């Protein structure tokens, strides 16, 4: 039994010696840093996917609003012609669309919250990766200096190979501990994303049944209001203008409240950015993107962390590549045309 134990110990010593001579701490640090960069890239792709889903839901919601307005206009025309049956039918459909629109807007709110949390996670992870990069550089330099000093000491004092191996083993253990601590800190940021799980309530059927009576009451109430409006020939109320500003988010950073007067300048940057993406010109793309982000920061006011307004325009971060920007690019570019101040109607 003692012979077997001694053979096991000798085998472990030989294996440890072979691994020690083959392992390069600098390469191990580079591999760990590359894995962290891959993780950061994956989180950014998830942010792009959530943004795409939010835009798609927003288009659907706008289509429902247009359909609802058209149905109500048709009902009003039918009521003016004395066709109350057609008016009631149109208002019933408008109420159904309103119910569907409320559920869709709730989904948009949930997706927007996911996008904000993912953006914050990406920002924190980027800070951690940058800190590990600096630590990797320092450790690699320290290891190179220690190796050079060790070789010089061997040449001067003629230390035995066993003692040199013992010294390197201590350095290797310390290096592994520091690398593991840095990896644990980076992974801790990824664990926080577990709060982004989304799920349904399973109460759609019950809400649909309870909404029938509410729908009928809403139709009758709107019919009565429409009759009263037509009886006194009151003019339709003009829609109110916005607050004079709109919110722009720089991905991975903050939101900024930008005045509507800055929209034309933003569109100029946006046109240059879209043209650079279409031409595949990376230097021009980088210059246009940095100019757009700098103008948003200078012309806008940063939104406080306690506020969570919806972002009406979203632009990539300064370090975004041209391929990632293509996935985020919408049909109107990064700055929608509808942000322009609407002309006054008389």
C-alpha positions as CSV (number, residue, x, y, z in Angstrom):
1,X,0.0,0.0,0.0
2,X,2.9,2.4,0.8
3,X,4.5,1.6,-2.5
4,X,1.3,2.5,-4.4
5,X,1.1,5.8,-2.5
6,X,4.7,6.6,-3.3
7,X,4.1,5.9,-7.0
8,X,1.1,8.2,-6.9
9,X,3.1,11.0,-5.4
10,X,5.9,10.6,-7.9
11,X,3.4,10.6,-10.8
12,X,1.8,13.8,-9.5
13,X,5.2,15.5,-9.1
14,X,6.1,14.7,-12.7
15,X,2.7,15.9,-14.0
16,X,2.9,19.1,-12.0
17,X,6.5,19.7,-13.3
18,X,5.4,19.2,-16.9
19,X,2.4,21.5,-16.6
20,X,4.5,24.1,-14.8
21,X,7.0,24.3,-17.7
22,X,4.2,24.4,-20.4
23,X,1.9,27.0,-18.8
24,X,2.5,30.6,-19.6
25,X,0.6,33.0,-17.2
26,X,0.6,35.8,-19.8
27,X,-1.2,33.6,-22.3
28,X,-3.7,32.5,-19.6
29,X,-4.4,36.2,-18.9
30,X,-5.0,36.9,-22.5
31,X,-7.4,34.0,-22.8
32,X,-9.4,35.2,-19.8
33,X,-9.5,38.7,-21.2
34,X,-10.7,37.4,-24.6
35,X,-13.5,35.5,-22.9
36,X,-14.7,38.6,-21.1
37,X,-14.7,40.5,-24.4
38,X,-16.9,37.8,-25.9
39,X,-19.3,38.0,-23.0
40,X,-19.5,41.8,-23.4
41,X,-20.2,41.4,-27.1
42,X,-23.0,38.9,-26.4
43,X,-24.7,41.3,-23.9
44,X,-24.5,44.0,-26.5
45,X,-26.2,41.7,-29.1
46,X,-29.0,41.0,-26.5
47,X,-29.5,44.8,-26.2
48,X,-29.8,45.1,-29.9
49,X,-32.4,42.3,-30.0
50,X,-34.5,43.9,-27.3
51,X,-34.3,47.3,-29.1
52,X,-35.5,45.6,-32.3
53,X,-38.4,44.0,-30.4
54,X,-39.4,47.3,-28.9
55,X,-39.4,49.1,-32.3
56,X,-41.5,46.3,-33.8
57,X,-44.1,46.6,-30.9
58,X,-44.1,50.4,-31.3
59,X,-45.0,50.1,-35.0
60,X,-47.8,47.7,-34.2
61,X,-49.2,50.1,-31.6
62,X,-49.1,53.0,-34.0
63,X,-51.0,50.9,-36.6
64,X,-53.7,50.2,-34.0
65,X,-54.0,53.9,-33.1
66,X,-54.5,54.8,-36.8
67,X,-57.1,52.0,-37.1
68,X,-59.0,53.3,-34.0
69,X,-59.0,56.9,-35.3
70,X,-60.4,55.7,-38.6
71,X,-63.1,53.6,-37.0
72,X,-64.3,56.6,-34.9
73,X,-64.3,58.9,-37.9
74,X,-66.4,56.4,-39.8
75,X,-68.8,56.1,-36.9
76,X,-69.2,59.9,-36.7
77,X,-69.9,60.1,-40.4
78,X,-72.5,57.3,-40.1
79,X,-74.2,59.1,-37.2
80,X,-74.4,62.3,-39.2
81,X,-76.2,60.4,-41.9
82,X,-78.6,58.9,-39.4
83,X,-77.1,55.4,-39.5
84,X,-76.8,54.6,-35.8
85,X,-76.4,50.9,-36.4
86,X,-73.3,51.5,-38.5
87,X,-72.0,54.1,-35.9
88,X,-72.5,51.6,-33.1
89,X,-70.6,48.9,-35.0
90,X,-67.7,51.2,-35.7
91,X,-67.4,52.3,-32.1
92,X,-67.6,48.7,-31.0
93,X,-64.6,47.8,-33.2
94,X,-62.8,50.9,-31.9
95,X,-63.3,49.8,-28.3
96,X,-61.9,46.3,-29.2
97,X,-58.9,47.9,-30.8
98,X,-58.4,50.0,-27.6
99,X,-58.4,46.9,-25.5
100,X,-55.8,45.2,-27.7
101,X,-53.8,48.5,-27.7
102,X,-53.7,48.6,-23.9
103,X,-52.2,45.1,-23.7
104,X,-49.6,46.0,-26.4
105,X,-48.6,49.1,-24.6
106,X,-48.0,47.1,-21.4
107,X,-45.7,44.7,-23.4
108,X,-43.8,47.8,-24.7
109,X,-43.3,49.0,-21.2
110,X,-41.9,45.6,-20.1
111,X,-39.5,45.5,-23.1
112,X,-38.4,49.0,-22.4
113,X,-37.6,48.1,-18.8
114,X,-35.6,45.1,-20.1
115,X,-33.7,47.3,-22.5
116,X,-32.7,49.8,-19.7
117,X,-31.5,47.0,-17.4
118,X,-29.5,45.4,-20.1
119,X,-27.9,48.7,-21.1
120,X,-26.9,49.3,-17.4
121,X,-25.5,45.8,-17.2
122,X,-23.5,46.3,-20.4
123,X,-22.1,49.5,-19.0
124,X,-21.1,47.9,-15.7
125,X,-19.5,44.9,-17.5
126,X,-17.6,47.2,-19.8
127,X,-16.1,48.9,-16.8
128,X,-15.1,45.6,-15.3
129,X,-13.5,44.4,-18.5
130,X,-11.5,47.6,-18.8
131,X,-10.3,47.2,-15.2
132,X,-9.3,43.6,-15.9
133,X,-7.4,44.7,-19.0
134,X,-5.3,47.1,-17.0
135,X,-4.7,44.5,-14.3
136,X,-3.7,42.0,-17.0
137,X,-1.1,44.4,-18.3
138,X,0.3,45.0,-14.9
139,X,0.5,41.3,-14.0
140,X,2.1,40.4,-17.3
141,X,4.7,43.0,-16.8
142,X,5.3,41.9,-13.2
143,X,5.6,38.3,-14.4
144,X,8.1,39.2,-17.1
145,X,10.2,41.1,-14.7
146,X,10.1,38.3,-12.2
147,X,11.1,35.7,-14.8
148,X,14.0,37.9,-16.0
149,X,15.1,38.4,-12.4
150,X,14.9,34.7,-11.7
151,X,17.1,33.8,-14.7
152,X,19.6,36.4,-13.8
153,X,19.7,35.1,-10.2
154,X,20.3,31.6,-11.5
155,X,23.2,32.7,-13.6
156,X,24.8,34.7,-10.8
157,X,24.3,32.4,-7.8
158,X,23.8,29.0,-9.6
159,X,20.6,28.1,-7.7
160,X,19.4,24.6,-8.1
161,X,16.5,23.7,-10.4
162,X,14.4,22.5,-7.6
163,X,14.6,25.7,-5.7
164,X,13.9,27.7,-8.8
165,X,10.8,25.5,-9.4
166,X,9.6,26.2,-5.9
167,X,9.8,29.9,-6.4
168,X,7.9,29.8,-9.7
169,X,5.3,27.6,-8.1
170,X,4.6,30.4,-5.5
171,X,4.4,33.0,-8.2
172,X,2.1,30.8,-10.2
173,X,-0.2,30.3,-7.2
174,X,-0.4,34.0,-6.5
175,X,-1.1,34.7,-10.2
176,X,-3.9,32.2,-10.3
177,X,-5.6,33.6,-7.2
178,X,-5.5,37.2,-8.6
179,X,-6.9,36.0,-12.0
180,X,-9.6,34.0,-10.3
181,X,-10.7,37.0,-8.2
182,X,-10.9,39.2,-11.4
183,X,-13.0,36.5,-13.1
184,X,-15.3,36.2,-10.1
185,X,-15.9,40.0,-10.2
186,X,-16.8,39.9,-13.9
187,X,-19.1,36.9,-13.5
188,X,-20.8,38.6,-10.6
189,X,-22.1,41.3,-13.0
190,X,-23.5,38.7,-15.3
191,X,-25.4,37.0,-12.4
192,X,-27.4,40.2,-11.9
193,X,-29.1,39.7,-15.3
194,X,-31.2,36.9,-13.8
195,X,-33.7,39.6,-12.7
196,X,-34.6,40.1,-16.3
197,X,-36.8,37.1,-16.6
198,X,-40.2,37.8,-18.0
199,X,-43.4,35.8,-17.8
200,X,-47.1,36.1,-18.4
201,X,-49.9,36.4,-15.8
202,X,-52.1,33.8,-17.3
203,X,-55.2,36.0,-16.8
204,X,-56.0,36.9,-20.4
205,X,-59.2,34.8,-20.6
206,X,-60.6,36.3,-17.4
207,X,-59.8,39.8,-18.5
208,X,-61.4,39.2,-21.8
209,X,-64.6,38.0,-20.2
210,X,-64.7,41.0,-17.7
211,X,-64.0,43.4,-20.5
212,X,-67.3,42.6,-22.5
213,X,-69.5,44.7,-20.2
214,X,-67.0,47.5,-20.0
215,X,-66.8,47.5,-23.8
216,X,-70.6,47.8,-24.2
217,X,-70.8,50.6,-21.7
218,X,-68.0,52.5,-23.4
219,X,-69.7,52.2,-26.8
220,X,-72.9,53.7,-25.4
221,X,-71.2,56.4,-23.6
222,X,-69.2,57.4,-26.7
223,X,-72.4,57.3,-28.8
224,X,-74.1,59.7,-26.4
225,X,-71.1,62.1,-26.4
226,X,-70.9,62.0,-30.2
227,X,-74.6,62.9,-30.4
228,X,-74.2,65.8,-28.0
229,X,-71.2,67.0,-30.0
230,X,-73.1,66.9,-33.3
231,X,-76.1,68.6,-31.8
232,X,-74.2,71.7,-30.8
233,X,-72.0,71.6,-33.8
234,X,-68.9,72.0,-31.7
235,X,-65.6,72.0,-33.6
236,X,-63.1,69.2,-33.0
237,X,-60.4,70.0,-30.5
238,X,-56.9,70.4,-32.1
239,X,-54.3,68.0,-30.8
240,X,-51.7,69.5,-28.4
241,X,-48.1,69.9,-29.3
242,X,-45.3,68.2,-27.3
243,X,-43.3,69.6,-24.5
244,X,-40.7,71.1,-26.9
245,X,-38.1,68.4,-26.4
246,X,-37.5,64.7,-27.0
247,X,-35.4,62.0,-25.2
248,X,-32.4,60.5,-26.9
249,X,-30.5,57.4,-25.4
250,X,-26.9,56.7,-26.0
251,X,-26.6,52.9,-25.7
252,X,-24.6,51.9,-22.7
253,X,-24.6,55.4,-21.2
254,X,-27.5,57.8,-20.3
255,X,-30.6,59.5,-21.6
256,X,-30.5,63.1,-22.7
257,X,-33.5,65.5,-23.1
258,X,-32.8,67.4,-26.4
259,X,-34.8,70.4,-27.6
260,X,-36.7,70.1,-30.8
261,X,-34.8,73.0,-32.3
262,X,-31.7,70.7,-32.4
263,X,-33.5,68.1,-34.6
264,X,-32.2,69.4,-38.0
265,X,-28.6,69.3,-36.8
266,X,-29.1,65.8,-35.5
267,X,-30.6,64.7,-38.8
268,X,-27.4,66.1,-40.5
269,X,-25.2,63.8,-38.4
270,X,-27.7,61.0,-38.9
271,X,-27.5,61.3,-42.7
272,X,-23.7,61.2,-42.6
273,X,-23.8,58.2,-40.4
274,X,-26.3,56.3,-42.6
275,X,-24.2,57.1,-45.7
276,X,-21.0,55.8,-44.0
277,X,-22.8,52.6,-43.1
278,X,-24.1,52.1,-46.6
279,X,-20.6,52.6,-48.1
280,X,-19.0,50.4,-45.5
281,X,-16.5,53.3,-44.7
282,X,-15.3,52.5,-41.1
283,X,-13.3,55.8,-40.5
284,X,-16.1,58.0,-41.8
285,X,-18.6,56.0,-39.7
286,X,-16.5,56.4,-36.5
287,X,-16.2,60.2,-37.1
288,X,-19.9,60.6,-37.7
289,X,-20.9,58.5,-34.7
290,X,-18.6,60.4,-32.4
291,X,-19.8,63.7,-33.7
292,X,-23.5,62.7,-33.2
293,X,-22.9,61.5,-29.6
294,X,-20.9,64.6,-28.7
295,X,-23.6,66.9,-30.0
296,X,-26.3,65.0,-28.1
297,X,-24.3,65.4,-24.9
298,X,-23.6,69.1,-25.5
299,X,-27.1,70.1,-26.7
300,X,-29.1,68.0,-24.4
301,X,-29.6,67.8,-20.7
302,X,-28.9,64.4,-18.9
303,X,-32.0,62.7,-17.6
304,X,-31.9,62.0,-13.9
305,X,-31.5,58.4,-12.7
306,X,-34.8,58.6,-10.8
307,X,-36.7,59.3,-14.1
308,X,-37.5,56.6,-16.7
309,X,-39.0,58.4,-19.7
310,X,-39.3,56.4,-23.0
311,X,-36.5,57.0,-25.5
312,X,-37.8,58.4,-28.7
313,X,-34.4,58.0,-30.5
314,X,-31.5,55.7,-29.8
315,X,-28.0,56.0,-31.1
316,X,-25.1,53.5,-30.7
317,X,-22.2,54.0,-28.2
318,X,-18.9,55.6,-29.4
319,X,-17.2,52.2,-29.5
320,X,-19.9,50.4,-31.6
321,X,-18.7,48.7,-34.8
322,X,-20.2,49.3,-38.2
323,X,-21.7,45.8,-38.3
324,X,-23.4,46.2,-35.0
325,X,-24.8,49.6,-36.1
326,X,-26.4,47.9,-39.1
327,X,-28.5,45.7,-36.9
328,X,-29.8,48.7,-35.0
329,X,-30.4,50.9,-38.0
330,X,-34.1,51.6,-38.7
331,X,-35.9,52.7,-41.9
332,X,-35.6,56.4,-40.8
333,X,-32.0,56.1,-39.6
334,X,-31.2,56.6,-35.9
335,X,-33.1,60.0,-35.6
336,X,-36.8,59.5,-36.7
337,X,-38.2,62.1,-39.1
338,X,-41.4,62.4,-36.9
339,X,-39.4,64.3,-34.3
340,X,-39.6,67.5,-36.3
341,X,-42.0,70.2,-34.9
342,X,-45.4,69.8,-36.6
343,X,-46.6,72.8,-38.6
344,X,-49.5,74.8,-37.0
345,X,-52.9,74.1,-38.5
346,X,-55.7,76.7,-38.7
